[in-house]
Amino acid sequence: MSKRGYFRVFLKLRIAGKTHYLSNVVKYVKNRLFSCIPVF
């Protein structure tokens, strides 16, 4: 595998990791908000 191909795969993994992390944070915040707000 060439260095460029490896770098491209690395970038893809980093971007995927960031979006995964962000979605987890959003999920966590939503859960916290819904647990604080009483649902009628």
PyMOL commands that set and color helices and strands:
alter all, ss='L'
color gray80, all
select helices_A, chain A and resi 3-36
alter helices_A, ss='H'
color red, helices_A
deselect
rebuild
show_as cartoon
